[in-house]
């Protein structure tokens, strides 16, 4: 039980952080729960696809295998089904009424998957694995979700660029996820420094994307400043 709590704690913390960062119009709790459940359920088709793709990559050299498993088996499979879950859940929902909502729902879907994955890893790896994944893997999954939601949210409201933005909503998380896993899968000790730097980069880029969409929210209007401008004589 303690290991399960350890596995779920970072998921709960990140979910709460994302919820409170959505400061202009909170999303319905029931939809956020659905997003978490949808993300958790993606584990089933992901495991099936990953098994199939792993077999296709048998016989590759060490670095080829690391690249295949990182970018295709893990990143492509996981981000594809997260994207499908996100699209089915909110694309046509009336609750999807501002750009930042894309980040909220995409991150919750990603956290739903991360919760199940973390339980599996921590149950087998113990306390050290739980602490390490709390600082790296769970936030990384959240940031892959933030990246997906950033472009997905803009795709919903910028109709002319919608197609290309939806493509970026899938491709960019795959790229980030693939780089993250490739560094780990190579097993090279000297890449530890690169890994730490990349995790820091993920944190910074995730926070930057949240600030950007929060700043241009349709609800983020300084009415005091607007009234001051309108009250001044021409």
C-alpha positions as CSV (number, residue, x, y, z in Angstrom):
1,X,0.0,0.0,0.0
2,X,2.8,2.4,0.8
3,X,4.4,1.9,-2.6
4,X,1.0,2.5,-4.3
5,X,0.7,5.8,-2.4
6,X,4.2,6.7,-3.4
7,X,3.4,5.9,-7.0
8,X,0.2,8.0,-7.0
9,X,1.5,10.9,-4.9
10,X,3.3,12.8,-7.7
11,X,0.4,12.2,-10.1
12,X,-2.0,13.8,-7.5
13,X,0.4,16.7,-6.9
14,X,0.9,17.5,-10.6
15,X,-2.9,17.2,-11.3
16,X,-3.6,19.6,-8.4
17,X,-1.0,22.0,-9.8
18,X,-2.5,22.0,-13.3
19,X,-6.0,22.5,-11.8
20,X,-5.0,25.6,-9.9
21,X,-3.0,27.0,-12.8
22,X,-6.3,27.0,-14.8
23,X,-7.2,30.2,-12.9
24,X,-9.8,31.8,-15.1
25,X,-12.4,29.1,-15.6
26,X,-12.1,25.8,-13.8
27,X,-13.0,22.6,-15.8
28,X,-15.8,20.3,-14.4
29,X,-14.4,17.8,-12.0
30,X,-16.3,15.0,-13.7
31,X,-14.6,15.7,-17.0
32,X,-11.2,15.8,-15.3
33,X,-11.9,12.4,-13.7
34,X,-13.0,11.1,-17.2
35,X,-9.7,12.4,-18.6
36,X,-7.7,10.5,-15.9
37,X,-9.7,7.3,-16.5
38,X,-9.3,7.7,-20.3
39,X,-5.6,8.0,-19.9
40,X,-5.5,5.0,-17.6
41,X,-7.5,2.9,-20.1
42,X,-5.0,3.7,-22.9
43,X,-2.6,1.3,-21.2
44,X,-4.5,-1.6,-22.7
45,X,-4.2,-0.8,-26.4
46,X,-0.7,0.7,-25.8
47,X,0.6,-2.6,-24.4
48,X,-0.8,-4.5,-27.4
49,X,0.8,-2.1,-29.9
50,X,4.1,-1.9,-28.0
51,X,4.3,-5.7,-28.0
52,X,3.7,-5.8,-31.8
53,X,6.2,-3.1,-32.5
54,X,8.8,-4.6,-30.1
55,X,8.7,-7.8,-32.2
56,X,9.3,-5.8,-35.4
57,X,12.4,-4.3,-33.9
58,X,14.0,-7.6,-32.9
59,X,17.5,-8.1,-34.2
60,X,18.5,-4.4,-34.3
61,X,21.9,-3.3,-33.0
62,X,22.1,-1.7,-29.5
63,X,21.7,1.9,-30.6
64,X,19.2,1.1,-33.3
65,X,17.2,-0.9,-30.8
66,X,17.4,2.0,-28.3
67,X,16.1,4.4,-31.0
68,X,13.4,2.0,-32.1
69,X,12.2,1.3,-28.6
70,X,12.3,5.0,-27.6
71,X,10.8,6.7,-30.5
72,X,8.5,4.0,-32.0
73,X,7.6,1.4,-29.4
74,X,7.2,3.8,-26.4
75,X,6.8,7.4,-27.6
76,X,4.7,6.7,-30.7
77,X,2.4,4.1,-29.1
78,X,1.8,6.1,-25.9
79,X,1.4,9.5,-27.4
80,X,-0.8,8.2,-30.2
81,X,-3.4,6.7,-27.8
82,X,-3.2,9.7,-25.5
83,X,-4.0,11.9,-28.4
84,X,-6.9,9.7,-29.5
85,X,-8.3,9.7,-26.0
86,X,-7.9,13.5,-25.8
87,X,-9.6,14.0,-29.1
88,X,-12.6,11.8,-28.4
89,X,-13.0,13.3,-24.9
90,X,-13.1,17.0,-25.6
91,X,-12.7,18.1,-29.2
92,X,-16.5,18.6,-29.6
93,X,-17.2,19.3,-26.0
94,X,-18.8,22.7,-25.1
95,X,-16.5,22.8,-22.1
96,X,-13.5,23.1,-24.5
97,X,-14.0,26.9,-24.7
98,X,-10.5,28.3,-24.3
99,X,-7.0,27.4,-25.4
100,X,-5.7,26.6,-21.9
101,X,-8.3,23.8,-21.7
102,X,-6.3,21.9,-24.1
103,X,-3.4,21.8,-21.7
104,X,-5.6,20.8,-18.8
105,X,-7.3,17.9,-20.4
106,X,-4.2,16.6,-22.3
107,X,-2.2,16.7,-19.1
108,X,-4.9,14.8,-17.2
109,X,-5.1,12.2,-19.9
110,X,-1.3,11.9,-19.7
111,X,-1.4,11.7,-15.9
112,X,-4.0,8.9,-16.1
113,X,-1.6,6.8,-18.1
114,X,1.4,7.8,-15.9
115,X,-0.5,6.7,-12.8
116,X,-0.9,3.1,-14.0
117,X,2.6,3.0,-15.4
118,X,4.1,4.3,-12.2
119,X,2.2,1.8,-10.1
120,X,3.7,-1.0,-12.2
121,X,7.3,0.4,-12.0
122,X,7.2,1.3,-8.4
123,X,5.7,-2.0,-7.3
124,X,8.6,-3.8,-8.9
125,X,11.4,-1.3,-8.2
126,X,10.6,-0.1,-4.7
127,X,11.3,3.2,-2.8
128,X,14.3,4.4,-4.9
129,X,12.4,3.9,-8.2
130,X,9.4,5.7,-6.7
131,X,11.4,8.7,-5.7
132,X,13.3,8.9,-9.0
133,X,10.1,8.6,-11.1
134,X,8.4,11.2,-9.0
135,X,11.1,13.7,-10.0
136,X,11.5,12.6,-13.6
137,X,9.0,10.3,-15.3
138,X,5.7,11.6,-13.9
139,X,6.6,15.3,-14.5
140,X,7.9,14.3,-18.0
141,X,4.6,12.6,-18.9
142,X,2.8,15.7,-17.6
143,X,5.0,17.9,-19.8
144,X,4.4,15.7,-22.9
145,X,0.7,16.3,-22.1
146,X,1.3,20.1,-21.7
147,X,3.0,20.1,-25.1
148,X,0.2,18.2,-26.7
149,X,-2.5,20.4,-25.1
150,X,-0.7,23.6,-26.1
151,X,-1.0,22.8,-29.8
152,X,-4.3,21.0,-29.4
153,X,-5.8,24.0,-27.6
154,X,-4.7,26.4,-30.4
155,X,-5.9,24.0,-33.1
156,X,-9.4,24.3,-31.7
157,X,-9.5,28.1,-32.1
158,X,-7.2,28.8,-35.0
159,X,-9.3,27.2,-37.8
160,X,-6.9,28.1,-40.7
161,X,-3.9,26.4,-39.0
162,X,-6.0,23.7,-37.2
163,X,-4.7,20.8,-39.3
164,X,-1.0,21.6,-38.9
165,X,-1.5,22.4,-35.2
166,X,-3.1,19.1,-34.6
167,X,-0.2,17.4,-36.3
168,X,2.2,19.3,-34.0
169,X,0.0,18.2,-31.0
170,X,1.0,14.6,-31.8
171,X,4.4,14.9,-33.3
172,X,6.1,17.2,-30.7
173,X,5.2,15.0,-27.7
174,X,6.5,12.0,-29.6
175,X,9.8,13.7,-30.3
176,X,10.2,14.9,-26.7
177,X,9.2,11.5,-25.3
178,X,11.5,9.7,-27.7
179,X,14.5,11.8,-26.8
180,X,13.8,11.3,-23.1
181,X,13.6,7.5,-23.5
182,X,16.5,7.2,-25.9
183,X,18.9,8.9,-23.5
184,X,17.8,6.2,-20.9
185,X,17.8,3.3,-23.2
186,X,21.3,3.8,-24.5
187,X,22.6,3.0,-21.0
188,X,25.6,5.4,-21.4
189,X,26.7,6.7,-18.0
190,X,28.0,10.0,-19.4
191,X,24.5,10.8,-20.8
192,X,23.3,11.2,-17.2
193,X,24.3,14.9,-17.5
194,X,22.4,15.2,-20.7
195,X,19.4,13.5,-19.2
196,X,19.3,15.9,-16.2
197,X,19.7,18.9,-18.6
198,X,16.9,17.6,-20.8
199,X,14.6,17.1,-17.8
200,X,15.3,20.7,-16.7
201,X,14.5,21.8,-20.3
202,X,11.2,19.9,-20.1
203,X,10.3,21.7,-16.9
204,X,11.1,25.1,-18.3
205,X,9.3,24.5,-21.6
206,X,6.2,23.2,-19.9
207,X,6.0,26.2,-17.6
208,X,6.6,28.6,-20.5
209,X,3.8,27.0,-22.6
210,X,1.4,27.2,-19.7
211,X,2.2,30.9,-19.1
212,X,1.8,31.7,-22.8
213,X,-1.7,30.2,-23.1
214,X,-2.8,31.5,-19.7
215,X,-1.7,35.0,-20.8
216,X,-3.8,34.9,-24.0
217,X,-6.8,33.4,-22.3
218,X,-10.1,34.9,-23.5
219,X,-10.9,35.3,-19.8
220,X,-7.7,37.2,-19.1
221,X,-8.9,40.8,-19.6
222,X,-7.8,43.6,-17.4
223,X,-11.2,45.3,-17.0
224,X,-9.9,48.0,-14.7
225,X,-7.3,49.1,-17.4
226,X,-9.9,48.8,-20.1
227,X,-12.4,51.0,-18.2
228,X,-9.6,53.5,-17.5
229,X,-8.8,53.8,-21.2
230,X,-12.5,54.1,-22.2
231,X,-13.2,56.7,-19.6
232,X,-10.4,59.1,-20.9
233,X,-11.6,61.9,-23.2
234,X,-10.4,61.7,-26.8
